[in-house]
Amino acid sequence: MTESSPKPVPCPICKENDSAQPYKPFCSARCANVDLHRWLGGHYSVPAVEPPDNFSEDEDSFGEIH
């Protein structure tokens, strides 16, 4: 079986294909900083699932596992 070289992954910010090793997956320090600014500014978010109002951590909501 022959090994194939990995396909270049484009920079997630500017879409350039030449990712520089120290800034991977970004192509430059600028793109890495743009991404960091977006995270710190709240532009990206991870959805959270809120428990229902009547949820109690003391209750065993999953039942006993046998």
KOLZALO-859104 format. One record per residue (C-alpha): x, y, z; residue number from 0; residue in three letters; chain. Coordinates in steps of 0.1 Angstrom, whole numbers, m for minus. Layout:
<rs>
<r px="X" py="Y" pz="Z" pos="NUM" code="ala" unit="A"/>
...
</rs>
This chain:
<rs>
<r px="0" py="0" pz="0" pos="0" code="met" unit="A"/>
<r px="14" py="34" pz="m9" pos="1" code="thr" unit="A"/>
<r px="12" py="64" pz="14" pos="2" code="glu" unit="A"/>
<r px="m4" py="94" pz="m1" pos="3" code="ser" unit="A"/>
<r px="6" py="129" pz="9" pos="4" code="ser" unit="A"/>
<r px="m20" py="147" pz="30" pos="5" code="pro" unit="A"/>
<r px="m42" py="171" pz="11" pos="6" code="lys" unit="A"/>
<r px="m35" py="207" pz="20" pos="7" code="pro" unit="A"/>
<r px="m61" py="221" pz="43" pos="8" code="val" unit="A"/>
<r px="m70" py="257" pz="36" pos="9" code="pro" unit="A"/>
<r px="m67" py="283" pz="63" pos="10" code="cys" unit="A"/>
<r px="m101" py="287" pz="80" pos="11" code="pro" unit="A"/>
<r px="m98" py="325" pz="79" pos="12" code="ile" unit="A"/>
<r px="m85" py="335" pz="45" pos="13" code="cys" unit="A"/>
<r px="m89" py="301" pz="27" pos="14" code="lys" unit="A"/>
<r px="m52" py="301" pz="15" pos="15" code="glu" unit="A"/>
<r px="m37" py="266" pz="10" pos="16" code="asn" unit="A"/>
<r px="m3" py="273" pz="24" pos="17" code="asp" unit="A"/>
<r px="m4" py="266" pz="61" pos="18" code="ser" unit="A"/>
<r px="28" py="276" pz="79" pos="19" code="ala" unit="A"/>
<r px="38" py="249" pz="104" pos="20" code="gln" unit="A"/>
<r px="41" py="272" pz="135" pos="21" code="pro" unit="A"/>
<r px="6" py="286" pz="129" pos="22" code="tyr" unit="A"/>
<r px="m12" py="254" pz="117" pos="23" code="lys" unit="A"/>
<r px="m41" py="253" pz="107" pos="24" code="pro" unit="A"/>
<r px="m37" py="290" pz="99" pos="25" code="phe" unit="A"/>
<r px="m14" py="304" pz="73" pos="26" code="cys" unit="A"/>
<r px="0" py="332" pz="94" pos="27" code="ser" unit="A"/>
<r px="1" py="348" pz="128" pos="28" code="ala" unit="A"/>
<r px="m24" py="374" pz="115" pos="29" code="arg" unit="A"/>
<r px="m51" py="347" pz="107" pos="30" code="cys" unit="A"/>
<r px="m44" py="330" pz="141" pos="31" code="ala" unit="A"/>
<r px="m50" py="363" pz="158" pos="32" code="asn" unit="A"/>
<r px="m82" py="370" pz="139" pos="33" code="val" unit="A"/>
<r px="m95" py="336" pz="150" pos="34" code="asp" unit="A"/>
<r px="m86" py="343" pz="186" pos="35" code="leu" unit="A"/>
<r px="m103" py="377" pz="185" pos="36" code="his" unit="A"/>
<r px="m134" py="360" pz="172" pos="37" code="arg" unit="A"/>
<r px="m134" py="335" pz="200" pos="38" code="trp" unit="A"/>
<r px="m128" py="362" pz="227" pos="39" code="leu" unit="A"/>
<r px="m154" py="385" pz="212" pos="40" code="gly" unit="A"/>
<r px="m181" py="358" pz="214" pos="41" code="gly" unit="A"/>
<r px="m185" py="354" pz="176" pos="42" code="his" unit="A"/>
<r px="m182" py="316" pz="180" pos="43" code="tyr" unit="A"/>
<r px="m203" py="297" pz="205" pos="44" code="ser" unit="A"/>
<r px="m209" py="262" pz="216" pos="45" code="val" unit="A"/>
<r px="m246" py="255" pz="221" pos="46" code="pro" unit="A"/>
<r px="m256" py="243" pz="256" pos="47" code="ala" unit="A"/>
<r px="m285" py="222" pz="266" pos="48" code="val" unit="A"/>
<r px="m302" py="237" pz="297" pos="49" code="glu" unit="A"/>
<r px="m318" py="212" pz="320" pos="50" code="pro" unit="A"/>
<r px="m356" py="217" pz="326" pos="51" code="pro" unit="A"/>
<r px="m367" py="239" pz="354" pos="52" code="asp" unit="A"/>
<r px="m380" py="209" pz="375" pos="53" code="asn" unit="A"/>
<r px="m346" py="190" pz="372" pos="54" code="phe" unit="A"/>
<r px="m329" py="181" pz="404" pos="55" code="ser" unit="A"/>
<r px="m294" py="167" pz="406" pos="56" code="glu" unit="A"/>
<r px="m305" py="146" pz="436" pos="57" code="asp" unit="A"/>
<r px="m331" py="127" pz="415" pos="58" code="glu" unit="A"/>
<r px="m320" py="97" pz="394" pos="59" code="asp" unit="A"/>
<r px="m335" py="107" pz="361" pos="60" code="ser" unit="A"/>
<r px="m320" py="77" pz="342" pos="61" code="phe" unit="A"/>
<r px="m332" py="50" pz="366" pos="62" code="gly" unit="A"/>
<r px="m311" py="21" pz="379" pos="63" code="glu" unit="A"/>
<r px="m288" py="3" pz="356" pos="64" code="ile" unit="A"/>
<r px="m289" py="m34" pz="361" pos="65" code="his" unit="A"/>
</rs>
